[in-house]
Amino acid sequence: MTSQNTPLADVLPRIAPQPGMPERVRIYEVGPRDGLQAEAVRVPTAVKVEFVRRLVDAGLTTVEVTSFVSPRWIPQLDDAHEVLTSVAPLDDIRLPVLVPNDRGLERALAAGAREIAVFASATESFAQNNLARDVEGVLAMFEPVVRRARAAGLPVRGYVSMCFGDPWEGDVEPRKVASVARRLLDMGCTSLSLGDTIGTGTPGHVLELLDTVRGAGIPLERTALHFHDTYGQALANVHAALTAGVTEFDSSAGGIGGCPYARSATGNLATEDLVWMLRGLGIDTGVDLTALATTSRWMADHLGRPSPSRVVTALT
């Protein structure tokens, strides 16, 4: 137990490294995009810009800033151009943006984007509900986008959603995930993020999927994982992935966000909760946990509700 006179902000986990774990992990912060996109409260542009800057100041080196989607789809992100041009450039900081199609890429390039991401699905139902196309149609739509971005010298991340479960189809076969992931790499994506969009994955399932992905010739060093904590499994799943050799994980400051197109897609893994566990394992992230928790509490105040993150609650 801690003394009543000990500030909670000074409490940190004991470092107890485990054999076989990586020395360093890259955190791909998605709070400003994935975190805010489904929020009902309108967040002013200036607050979004300040959010990104605070995240960078806390030590995060990759922050997904926004998405160049049609405002009809996601009104919250209709200020994508203003947000990106206000925060960029930041030296040595990756500021990727999501683009849904060729028109989105044009807007992103005009705003000075230096890295983009595209968003595919492992299941037909989600592809239809999210982009009104089947899986093949989505991949065909993204191929010229990826080709054009790569020709412009931009790295391209390929998201694959519904990798563990789908609210319409149920369980998702790992081979389907590996097939879509392979297609994204073959069309030119430089990295992948495999998403547990509705949070149904468990550690054994994670290892099974990674074995299948690796068997399809997809290097784990080019693969990140995106977990949701809907069923309380996110950190356990991260731990399993670490033992398999994954060294990049998506998370959202304060645990904000979900997916506006999927039922049950709540509970992004909170960046603070991830950093706490990684710190305890002796894995370097470069993140100032106290500064990050303070930032997430600040954003929670703007959203008008408490942060879902357990670590934010404990430290602030």
C-alpha positions in Angstrom: 0.0 0.0 0.0 1.1 3.6 -0.6 1.3 6.2 2.1 -1.6 8.7 2.1 1.1 11.4 1.7 2.5 9.9 -1.5 1.2 11.6 -4.7 -0.4 9.1 -7.0 1.4 10.7 -9.9 4.7 9.4 -8.4 3.5 5.8 -8.2 5.0 3.7 -11.0 5.1 -0.1 -11.6 8.1 -2.2 -10.4 10.2 -3.1 -13.4 10.4 -6.9 -13.8 11.5 -7.9 -17.3 10.5 -11.2 -18.8 12.8 -13.3 -21.0 12.1 -13.1 -24.8 10.3 -9.7 -24.7 11.4 -6.9 -27.0 13.5 -4.0 -25.6 11.4 -1.3 -27.2 7.8 -1.0 -28.5 6.4 1.7 -30.8 3.1 3.0 -29.8 0.9 4.1 -32.7 -1.4 6.7 -31.1 -4.9 6.9 -32.7 -6.7 9.1 -30.2 -7.0 12.2 -32.4 -8.5 10.2 -35.3 -10.0 6.9 -34.1 -10.6 8.2 -30.6 -12.5 11.3 -31.6 -14.3 10.2 -34.8 -17.4 8.7 -33.0 -17.7 11.3 -30.3 -21.1 13.0 -30.1 -19.6 16.1 -28.6 -18.2 18.5 -31.2 -14.5 19.0 -30.5 -13.2 22.4 -31.7 -10.3 22.4 -34.2 -8.0 24.3 -31.7 -8.6 21.6 -29.1 -7.7 18.8 -31.6 -4.5 20.6 -32.5 -3.6 21.1 -28.9 -4.4 17.4 -28.2 -1.9 16.3 -30.9 0.8 18.7 -29.6 0.3 17.5 -26.0 0.6 13.9 -27.1 3.9 14.7 -28.9 5.1 16.6 -25.9 4.4 13.5 -23.8 6.8 11.5 -25.9 4.6 9.8 -28.5 6.4 9.8 -31.9 3.6 8.5 -34.0 0.2 10.2 -33.8 -2.6 9.6 -36.3 -3.9 13.1 -36.7 -7.2 12.8 -38.6 -9.0 11.3 -41.5 -9.8 12.8 -44.9 -13.2 11.2 -45.1 -16.3 12.9 -46.4 -17.9 15.1 -43.7 -21.2 13.3 -44.5 -19.7 10.1 -43.1 -17.9 11.5 -40.1 -18.8 15.2 -39.3 -16.4 15.3 -36.4 -13.4 15.2 -38.8 -14.6 17.8 -41.3 -11.7 20.0 -40.3 -9.0 17.5 -41.3 -7.1 20.0 -43.5 -7.0 22.7 -40.8 -5.9 20.2 -38.1 -3.1 18.7 -40.2 -1.7 22.0 -41.5 -1.8 23.4 -37.9 0.3 20.6 -36.4 2.7 19.8 -39.3 5.5 19.6 -39.7 6.9 18.3 -36.5 10.5 17.1 -36.8 11.0 13.4 -36.3 7.3 12.8 -35.6 5.1 10.6 -37.7 1.7 12.2 -38.4 -0.2 9.7 -40.5 -3.8 10.4 -41.7 -6.5 8.0 -42.9 -7.8 8.3 -46.4 -10.9 6.4 -47.7 -10.3 6.8 -51.5 -8.5 8.7 -54.2 -10.3 11.9 -53.4 -9.3 11.6 -49.8 -5.7 11.1 -50.9 -5.8 14.3 -53.0 -7.1 16.3 -50.0 -4.4 14.7 -47.7 -1.6 15.5 -50.2 -2.9 19.1 -50.5 -2.7 19.5 -46.8 0.9 18.2 -46.7 0.4 14.6 -45.5 3.7 12.7 -45.2 2.1 9.3 -44.3 -1.3 7.8 -45.0 -3.3 4.8 -44.0 -6.1 2.9 -45.8 -8.8 0.8 -44.1 -9.9 -2.6 -45.4 -11.9 -5.4 -43.8 -11.4 -9.1 -43.4 -15.2 -9.7 -43.6 -17.8 -9.1 -46.3 -20.4 -7.7 -43.9 -18.2 -5.0 -42.5 -16.9 -4.0 -45.9 -20.5 -3.6 -47.1 -21.6 -1.6 -44.0 -18.4 0.5 -43.8 -17.7 1.2 -47.5 -20.7 -0.2 -49.4 -18.5 -2.6 -51.3 -17.5 -6.2 -51.0 -13.9 -7.1 -49.8 -12.7 -7.3 -53.4 -14.3 -4.0 -54.2 -12.6 -2.3 -51.3 -9.2 -3.7 -52.2 -9.7 -2.6 -55.8 -10.6 0.9 -54.7 -7.4 1.2 -52.5 -4.9 -0.2 -55.0 -4.6 3.0 -57.1 -4.6 5.0 -53.8 -1.7 3.0 -52.4 0.2 3.1 -55.8 -0.2 6.9 -56.1 0.9 7.5 -52.5 3.9 5.2 -52.8 4.9 7.0 -56.1 4.8 10.3 -54.1 7.2 8.7 -51.6 4.7 8.3 -48.7 4.6 5.3 -46.4 1.2 3.6 -46.4 -0.3 1.6 -43.6 -3.0 -0.9 -44.3 -5.6 -1.4 -41.6 -7.5 -4.7 -41.6 -10.6 -4.6 -39.4 -12.7 -7.4 -38.0 -9.6 -9.7 -37.7 -11.0 -11.6 -34.6 -14.8 -11.3 -34.7 -17.5 -9.6 -36.7 -20.8 -8.4 -35.2 -22.8 -9.8 -38.2 -20.7 -12.9 -39.1 -19.3 -14.0 -35.7 -15.9 -15.7 -35.6 -13.5 -14.8 -38.4 -11.1 -17.4 -39.9 -7.5 -16.4 -39.6 -6.9 -17.4 -43.2 -9.3 -14.6 -44.3 -7.3 -12.1 -42.4 -4.0 -13.3 -43.8 -5.4 -13.2 -47.3 -6.5 -9.5 -47.1 -3.3 -8.6 -45.3 -1.2 -10.2 -48.0 -3.1 -8.4 -50.7 -2.4 -5.0 -49.0 1.3 -5.7 -48.8 1.4 -6.9 -52.4 -0.3 -3.7 -53.6 2.4 -1.6 -51.9 1.5 -1.0 -48.2 4.6 -0.6 -46.1 3.0 -1.8 -42.9 -0.2 -3.5 -41.5 -2.4 -3.1 -38.5 -4.6 -6.0 -37.6 -7.7 -4.9 -35.6 -9.8 -6.6 -33.0 -12.6 -4.2 -33.9 -15.2 -5.5 -31.4 -12.7 -6.8 -28.8 -13.5 -10.5 -28.9 -10.0 -11.8 -29.2 -8.2 -13.7 -26.5 -4.4 -14.5 -26.1 -4.6 -17.9 -27.7 -6.6 -16.5 -30.6 -3.9 -13.8 -31.0 -1.1 -16.4 -31.3 -3.2 -18.5 -33.8 -3.7 -15.4 -36.0 -0.1 -14.4 -35.9 1.0 -17.9 -36.8 -1.3 -17.8 -39.8 -0.2 -14.4 -40.9 3.4 -15.4 -40.6 2.7 -18.5 -42.6 1.4 -16.3 -45.4 4.8 -14.7 -45.6 3.9 -11.5 -43.8 6.8 -10.4 -41.5 5.7 -9.6 -38.0 8.1 -6.6 -38.0 5.8 -5.0 -40.5 2.7 -5.9 -38.4 1.0 -4.0 -35.6 -2.0 -5.0 -33.6 -5.0 -2.8 -32.7 -7.0 -4.1 -29.7 -10.2 -3.0 -28.1 -11.0 -3.7 -24.5 -14.7 -4.4 -24.9 -14.4 -7.7 -23.0 -11.3 -6.8 -20.9 -8.8 -8.7 -23.0 -6.7 -6.0 -24.6 -3.7 -6.0 -22.3 -3.6 -9.9 -22.1 -3.7 -9.9 -25.9 -0.8 -7.4 -26.1 1.2 -9.6 -23.8 0.6 -12.6 -26.0 1.6 -10.6 -29.1 4.8 -9.5 -27.4 5.8 -13.1 -26.8 5.3 -13.7 -30.5 7.6 -10.8 -31.5 5.2 -7.9 -32.3 6.7 -4.6 -31.5 4.0 -2.0 -32.6 0.6 -1.5 -31.0 -2.2 0.9 -31.6 -3.8 2.7 -28.6 -5.9 5.7 -27.8 -5.0 8.3 -25.2 -7.4 7.9 -22.3 -9.1 4.9 -24.0 -11.4 7.1 -26.0 -13.1 5.9 -29.2 -14.4 3.0 -31.1 -15.8 2.4 -34.5 -19.0 4.2 -35.7 -19.8 1.5 -38.2 -19.7 -1.6 -35.9 -22.0 -2.6 -33.1 -20.1 -3.4 -29.8 -16.9 -1.6 -31.1 -16.2 0.2 -27.9 -13.2 0.5 -25.7 -10.0 1.3 -27.5 -7.0 0.1 -25.5 -5.9 3.1 -23.4 -2.4 4.3 -24.2 -1.8 4.9 -20.5 -2.8 1.3 -19.6 -0.5 0.0 -22.3 2.4 2.1 -21.2 2.0 1.0 -17.6 2.2 -2.7 -18.5 5.1 -2.2 -20.9 7.0 -0.1 -18.3 6.5 -2.9 -15.7 8.0 -5.4 -18.2 11.0 -3.1 -18.7 10.0 -2.3 -22.3 10.9 1.2 -23.5 8.3 3.4 -25.1 9.7 6.9 -24.6 6.4 8.1 -23.1 6.1 10.3 -20.1 3.2 8.5 -18.3 2.3 11.4 -16.0 2.2 13.9 -18.9 0.1 11.6 -21.0 -2.4 10.9 -18.2 -2.7 14.7 -17.6 -3.4 15.2 -21.3 -6.1 12.5 -21.3 -7.8 14.0 -18.2 -7.7 17.4 -20.1 -9.4 15.8 -23.1 -11.9 14.0 -21.0 -12.9 17.3 -19.5 -13.5 18.7 -23.0 -15.6 15.6 -23.8 -17.6 16.0 -20.6 -17.1 12.6 -19.2 -14.5 10.6 -17.2 -11.7 8.9 -19.0 -12.2 5.1 -19.4 -8.5 4.5 -18.7 -7.8 2.8 -15.3 -4.3 4.4 -15.2 -5.7 7.9 -15.9 -8.2 7.5 -13.1 -5.5 6.3 -10.7 -2.9 8.9 -11.6 -5.1 12.0 -11.9 
